[in-house]
């Protein structure tokens, strides 16, 4: 039911740098290992609405309705630009600052969730991607698609956790040097802005 081709293709897709990876790595670098786990969790949970939309055919709305696609697209672009602005305007590099309260970790996860849920291309991706690996003769294609989506989410979480933990291992060097920390912080801010503009000016 779950082919090697699906696993390999999913791994390639998940490993490729995107907004979720960028956010998780930035969180690992500037906030810490534990926060990066919440970032990975939030980004992974942000896949759920897109996955369910594609499984139940709702993603076709984004494909056929220009207005629906544009509304979600610009909302997602605006949110990425907002994150870039917040990071850029900070006059000092984000600090690890010891143990964070639970509310802060919830905020980290929420931001990751919003990054993915406000990306309409994710729903269209699942709509085009998952059916390729479901046999036309499958007795329960809906269950098969949900299973494949669950595997994709598990791989996403695992890979993002690796990215976040690896990034957090370098956090001491980044936070320890104010110049390096600020430079990397500006780099991430610019990257978020670039991704936001790319999403805003993309067609489909």
N, C-alpha and C positions, 0 to 999 in steps of 0.2 A: 504493500500500500504506500509506503514511504520509500521512494527510490533513491538510489545513490545520486542520480542526476539532480534531484530536488535538493538534497542536502548540500551538494557542492555549489549549486547555483545560489542557494540561499546564503551560504557562507560568504561567497564572493560579494553578494549584495550587502550583507550586514557589515562586512569588514570595510567596505568602501567608505571613506570619510564623508560625513554629511552633517546636518545641523545637530542631530542627536549625539553623534560622536564628538563633535566640537564642544558641545555643552558639557558632556560627561568629562571630557579631558580637562576643560577649564575648571570644572568643579573639583576634580581630583587635585589639580595643581594649586588652586588658591583657597580651597576650603578644607580639603582633606579626604582621606580614604573612605571614612564612613559616609560622608556627604555624597561622594561619588556613587556609592551603592544606591542611595536614594535618587540620585539623578538618573542612574541606569533604570531603576524601577519606574520612575515617572515616564521616561521616554518609552519604555516597553509597554506600559499601560496605555500610553497615548496611541498605540497601534490598534487597540481593541475596537474603537469606533469605526476605524477605516476597514478593519478586517470584517466586522459584522456587516458593514454597509456593502462590501463587495460580495460577501456570501449570500446576502439576502437581496442582492440586485439594486440596492439603493445607490451604489456608487455610479450607476448608469446616469443618475440625475446630473452629476457633475460633468459627465461626458456629453450629455445632450443639452443641458441648460447652461448657457453662457453666463447668465446672471448669478446662478448659484455658485458656479465655479469662481467667478470674479470676486464675489463677496468674501468667500472663505480665503481665497488667495491673497487679497489685499489685507485682510485681518491678520493672516499669518505673516505677511511681509512687514506690517506695522509692528507686530510683536517682536520680530527679530531686530528691527531697527531700534525699538525701545530698549531691548537688552544691550544692544551695541552702545546706545547713548548712555545708559546707566554705567556700563563698564568703562567707557571712555572718559566720562566726567569725573571719575574718582581720582583724586589727587595723590592717592597712595595705593600701593598694591594691596589687594585683599590679603588678609592675614588669617593664619590658621586659628589663632586666638583661643586655643584650648577647646574644651568640650562645648558643643553648641546645644542650645535647648531644642526640644522636640519640635517646637513650632518652626524653627529655622529649617530643619530637615524636611518638614512638610512643605515649606515654601520651595525648597530645592526640587522636590519631587513634582510639585504642581507646575513649576516652570517647565520641567522636562515634558510633562504631560501636554501642556499647551503648545509646545514647540511642534509636536507631532500631530495633535488633533487639528491644528490650524493649517495643516498642509494638505490641500485637496488632491495633490498629485499622489499622495500615499494611497488613497482609496482607488484611484484609477490604476495605480500600479498593481494592487492586489487583484483588481478586476481582470487585468490582463495576465497576471502571473500565475495565480493559483489554478485556474481551470486547465492550464497546460499539463498539469500533473495529476489530473483526475481522469480516470478511464471513462470513456463514454458509455461503457457497459457496467459501470459501478452501480450496485444495488442501492446505495445511499450516498449519492454525490455530495449532499449537503454536509453529512457527517464527515466525509472525507476532506472536504474543504476546511471545515472547522479544525480537524486534526492537523492538517498541513499548516494552517495558520497558527495553531498552538505550538507546533514545532519551530516555526519561524520566530515566534515570540521568544521561546526559550533560548534559541540561538542568539537572538538579539541581546537578551539580558546577559547571557554568558560573555559574549564578546565585549559588550559595553563595560561590564564589570572589570574585565581584563584591561581595557583601555584606562578606566578610572584608577585602578590600583597601580598600574604602571606610571600613570601621571603623578599620583600622590607620592610615589617613591622619589620623585625629583622635586617635590614641593619645598623641601627644606632648603635646597639650593636656590630656588626661585624666590621664595619669601625672604630668605636670608640676605639677598642682595636687592636693595631698593631699586637700583637702576635696571637690573635684569628683570625684576618683577614688574616694574612699570612698562618696560619695553614689551614684554610678553603679553601683559594685560591689554596694551594698545593694539597689539597684533590680533588678539582674539576679538577685540571690539571691532576692528576693521573687517575681520572675517565674517562676523555676524552681520555687519552692515552690507557686505558684499553679497552674502547669501540672501538677505532680505530684498535687496534691489534686484537680484537675479530672479527671485520668485515673483516680484511685482511686475517685472517686464517680460516674464515668460508667457508663451502662448498657451500651450497645453502640456 
